[in-house]
Amino acid sequence: MANSLNTLEVQDIMALLPHRYPFLLIDRVLDYTPGDSLTAIKNVTINEPIFTGHFPQMPIFPGVLILEAMAQATGILGFKTATERTENELYLFASIDNARFKRPVVPGDTMVLEVKFLKERRNMWKFYGEAKVAGQVVCCAELMCARREL
């Protein structure tokens, strides 16, 4: 069970990320340790607008959105890790390496997103992320985010 001090509800997430419906892909942060790791969830439902076109006869959550959900999780971890932060600061998705997709994600699945901080150099932050459904890895990748002031 996560310590209530290290959980974030959707209102807390929206205070950190600029994303809004339908592009906010983190429903809750279950636990995080600044400078180390974060675990979040994304509930995949048939009501999401993406399923009207991907694919109507066999709805599959797009891999690029799984990666975006992981990137959003890294952004939250970045904001919770940074000790000095300005109001106009964002974490921008900079790169993906070694992305692997193991199985489709479909409506009804709850994706558990686990991201781990690897290193920072000159405002570039590197993370490793996994998305899991029912304990099985559905996607993994190394992600890089750029800390930028707008």
N, C-alpha and C positions, 0 to 999 in steps of 0.2 A: 504494500500500500504506500502510495506516494505521500510525502510530508506535505501538508496543506500549504506551507510556506513556499514550496517549490512547484506548485501547480499554477496554471494560468487558464482562465476561462476566456471565452471568445471576446468579451469586452476588453480584457487585458491584452489579448493578442492584437486587436484592432488599434489599441493605443500604441503598439510597437510597429506594426506593418501598415503600409499605405493601401494594401489590397482590400477590396470590397466585393460583395456578391456581384457576379458569380465566380470571381477569381480568388477569393480568400479560401485557401485549401487546407487550413488547419482549424480543426474544431475545438481542440483542447490540448494543452500541454499537461502531460501526466506527471512529469518530473524533469528537473534540470539541475545541473551543477555548473555554475559559471566557469568558463575556461576549460570545460571537459566534455560534457555531453548533454543531450536533451532527448526526451521521448515524448512524442505527440501522437494524436490520432486524427484521421480523416475518415469520416463515415461516408461511404459511397452509396448514394441513393438514386433510384430510377428517376426521381424528379429533377435531376440536374439537367440543364439545357444541353449539355454536350451529347446526351444520349439520343436526341432527336436526329442526329446525323452520324453517330459513331457507335455502333452501327445499329439501325433501327431493328433489324431482325435478330441480331445477336449483340446486345450492348456490351461494349468493352471500354473501360476507362483508359483513355489514351496514355501511352507511356510517357509522352512529353509532359503531361500533367502530373504524373507520379514524380518525375524529376523536379517539376516546379514545386510540388508539395515539400519535397526534401529540401529544396533551396529556401523555401519560406521558413522551414524549421531551422536551417542554418542561420538565417537572418535573425530569428528570435534569439537563438543562442548567442549570436554576435552582440546583439543589443544588451543581453543580460551579462555578457562577459566584459564589455567595454566599460572602463571605470570613468572615462571622460567622454562625454557625448554631447553633441549640439542638437538643437531642435530640428534642424534641416538636414540631418544625416540619414543616409540610406545605405543598405547593403545591396549592391547590384550583382546579379548573377554574372559571373565572368567566364567560367569554363566548366566543362564536364569531361571527365576522363574515365575510361574503363567501365562505362555503363553496361549493365547486363540485365536483361529481362528474363525472368524464370518461368512465369506463368501469367495469364491474364487476370486483371482485377475487374470484377463485375458488380453490378448493383447488389446491395446487401452485405458486401464485404466491409470490414473495418480495417483500414490500413493502419498499422502501427509504424510510425516513422521514428527511426533511431539515428541520430547524427552525433558524430564524435569530432571534436576539434582536434586537428593535427598540428597546424602551425600558422604563424602570422609573419609576414614580411612586408614592410612598406605599405601598410593598409590593404594588403591582400591576405585573405584568410582561407585556409584550406581545411576541408572537412571530408570525412568518409560517412556515407549514409546508406542505410538499408530501409526498405519498405517491406513489411511483413504482413501476411494475412494468415490468421490461425496458426501463428508461430513459424510459418514457412516464408523464406525470403522470396519476394516477387520481383524485386529490383534492388540493385546495389550500384553505387557509383562514387567516384571522388568528385567533389564539387569545390569550386573556387568562387569566392565572393569578394567584391571590391568595396571597401568602405569609402564612401564618397559624401562630401557635403554639397548640397544643391543650392 
